[in-house]
């Protein structure tokens, strides 16, 4: 019972950290007018591949 609650808490912590990280990435990428669209597009394609890897650990 205790291990299940610990696992759930860790999962919730990982989810909140992931959401905060994604919001931080969006806020960092969005207000940058000097960056060309070609340089901005790789960022969304990279983030989905990184987030499942951290979640599966």
Buried (B, 14 or more C-beta within 10 A) or exposed (E): EEEEEEEEEEEEEBEEEBEEBEEEBEEEBEEEEEEEEEEEEEEEEEBEEEBEEEEEE
